[in-house]
């Protein structure tokens, strides 16, 4: 870890770990919008009288919003720091779940999911936090980034069972209201911890005795920056498209088969 000025109130060796823990918590909570809609899909489909294809539209718009919002939140992070997008994400997720609970049609439900929950909510809980984590570590930077990114998948392991329980006991609308309130009261205080600006990016020093291979920092993977970025984008989209079938439809299909609750939300794991 890097060294910091003596005037810092927090132990300079512990603060990056604290920040990593906060980022992990924010990502685990903020990623709920990607998984809650999957669990309520059969219930919403039945209430709105939609087909399974139509009921999948909210998730589709959520992921499209998530992708576009990642670029927007990245720009905000570059300009104002990571706290601004995370605060926006907290309010957007809260407003999105509260408004979604009041919708009366599949189209309005899908639009709220895509705009507030996907574009402004979940998008603020991934790319900005991963980038911020990378700026606070020089040694073991890869492990730190991996821990932070795992929050998205921790959300997929934690949220479905919780949501399924409350959907069955109090209904999906009341569950959405509870999630909206929970996101605001937890994410907003956590976001305020991220007020401190990160230090300048420094490459990790080579290990003693390691062979150093000269690389041009302006040509990642030996490619131009635009080419490398385009290939990463294609890989990301291809990965998510491949996951969408088991992640979205098999969960609902398990429920259709009458698997015991809460086994259905985890049947594809």
N, C-alpha and C positions, 0 to 999 in steps of 0.2 A: 504494500500500500504506500501511497505517497506521503510526504511530510507536509505539515500545514503550519501556519503561523502560530506563535505561542499565545496569541490573544484569543484563540478559539476556546469557547466555553466547554465544548465537548472534547473528550479525549481524542486526539487526532488519529490514533490507531483504531479506535472503536467507532468513530462516526461513520466511515464508509459501510461498516457492517450494519449499523443502525439504519442507514439510508437504504441499504439493500433489503433489510427486513420490511421497511415501510413500503418500498416499491413492490415487493412480493405480495404484501397484504392488499395493496391497492389493485394489483393486477388480478388477484384471486377474487376480490369483491367486484371490481369493475367489469370483469369478463362474464358476469352472470347473464347479461343480455343475450349472449350467444347460445346459452343452454336452457334458460327458462322457457323460451318460446318453443323449444323442441318438446319439452315435457307436456306443455299445455296444448300441443297441436291437436290431439284427438278431441279434447274437450271443446276447444274453440271451433273446430270443424263441425261438431255436432250442434253447438249453439247457433252458429251462423248459417247452418245448412249448406256448407260448402263441400266440394269434392276434396279428396286428399291432395290433388294437385293445387287446387286453390288455397287450401290450408297451408301449403308449403311456401306460399308467396311471402308471408312475413319474414321467414328465415332467409329467403333469397334476398329480399331488400335489406335485411339487417347486414348480411355479409357484403353486399355491394356498398352500402353505406360505410361499413367498417373499412373497406379497401380505400375508398375515396377519402374518408375522414382521416386515415392514417397520413396521407400527404398533407392535408390541412393542419392536423395537429403537429406534424413535424415542422411545418413552417412557423407555427406559433411558438414551438419549443425553441427553435433557433433564434427567434426574435426576443421572446420574453422570458425564457426559462421554462422548466418543466412544471412549475407550480400552476401556471396559468391554464394550460390544457387540462390538468387533473382537476382543478376547481370547476372548469366548464363541464368536464365529464361527470362530476358528482351531481351538479344541478341538472344536467341533461338526462342522466339515467333516472334520477328521481322524478323529474317531470314526465319523462317518457312512460315509466311504469304507471304513474298515477293517471295520465291521460289515456293510456291503453286500457286501463280498467274501466273507463267510462265509454268506450267506443261501442257502437251499435251495428257495425258492419265489418266484413273482412277487409275491405279496402282501406277504411280509416285505421283499423288495427295495424295493417301492413305498413301504411305510410308513417304512423307513429314509430313503429319498430325500425323502419329504415332510416328515418331522419334523426330522431332524438336518441334512440337507443343504439343504433348502429353508427351513424355518421358522427355524432357528437359525443356519445357516451362510451361505447366499447373502444372506439378508435383512440380515445385519450388514455386508455388503460393498457396499451401494448407498446407500440413503437416508441413513444416518448419515454416510457419508463425503462425500456431496454437500453435505449441510447444513453439516458442519464446514468444508469448503472455502469456502463462501460467507461464513463469519464471519471469515476471515482476509484478505479483500481488500475495499477500498473502490473503488479504480480497477480497471477490467478484471475486475470480479467475474464478469460473464457468461462471459468467455473461460475464466476459471479453473474455473468450474463445468462448462463444456462439456468441458474437458480431463479433469477428474476423471470425469465420466459416460462419457467415451469408453472408459474401462477395461473396461466391461462388453462393449463391442463388440470391443475388442482381444482380450478373452478368446475371443470367438467366432471370431476370425481365427487365433489362436495354438493354442488347445487341441485342436481336432479333429484336426489332422494329427499332433500328438504322440501323442494317445490312440490313433488308428488304427494308428500304427506299432507301439506296444507291445502293443496287443490282438492284432495279427497275429504278433508275435514271442514274447511270453511269456504271453499270455492275458489275458482281461478281469479276472479276480480279482486276479492279481498286479499288473496295472496300477492297479486301484483301491487296492491297498495302497500302492503307490508314491506315488500322488497324495495319499493321506491323510497319509503321512509328510512329503511335500514341503510341504503346506499348513501343517502345524504348525511345521516348522523355519524357514519363511520368514515366515509371517504373525505369529507370536508376537513375534519381535524387532521387526518393523516396527510392531506395535501399541504397543509400549512408547515409541516416538518420539512418540506422540500424548498423552502424559501432561499436557502443558501445556494449561491452560484457555484457550479462545479469548477475545479481547477482546469487549467489548460490541458489538453490531451497530450500525454507523453507515452511513447512506445515503451513496452516492457523491456528492461535491460536483458541482454543475453545471459544465459547461465554460464558459470565458470567452465572453461574448457569446451564449450559448445562451438561448433563450426558456424560462423556467420556467413550467410549468403546475401549478397547485395541485391536489394530489390528496389525498383522504382516505386515510391509511394503513390505516384500519380497513375500507375498502371496496375490495379489490383488483378491478381491471377494472370498477369501479363497481357491484360486486355485494356482497352480504353475505358474510362469511367462509365460512359453511356452504355457501352456494350455489356459491361459487367452488371450494371444496374438492370438492364433489360432482361438478361438471363436470370437474374435473381427474381425478378417479377414473374417471369414465366414459370419458374420452378415453384414459387409460392402459390400461384393460381392453380397450377396442376396438382399440387399437394392438397389444397383445400377442396378442389373438385372431387378428388378421389375419396376424401374423407366424408363428403357430404351425404352420400347414400347411407353408410352405416350409422353416422352420427345423428341424422335426422329421421330417416324413414324406418330403420330397423327398430328404433325405440318405440315409435308408434305402432309398428307391426307386432311387436311383442305384446303390447297392450291389447291389440285386436285379437291375438291368440288366447288371451285370458290368462297370461302368466301372472303369478301371484305378485302383488305389490309388496315392497318396492322393487321387486326383481326386474320388472320391465324396464325402468330407466337405466339399468345397468346390464341389460341382457347382451349388449354388443361389446361389453368389455371383458 
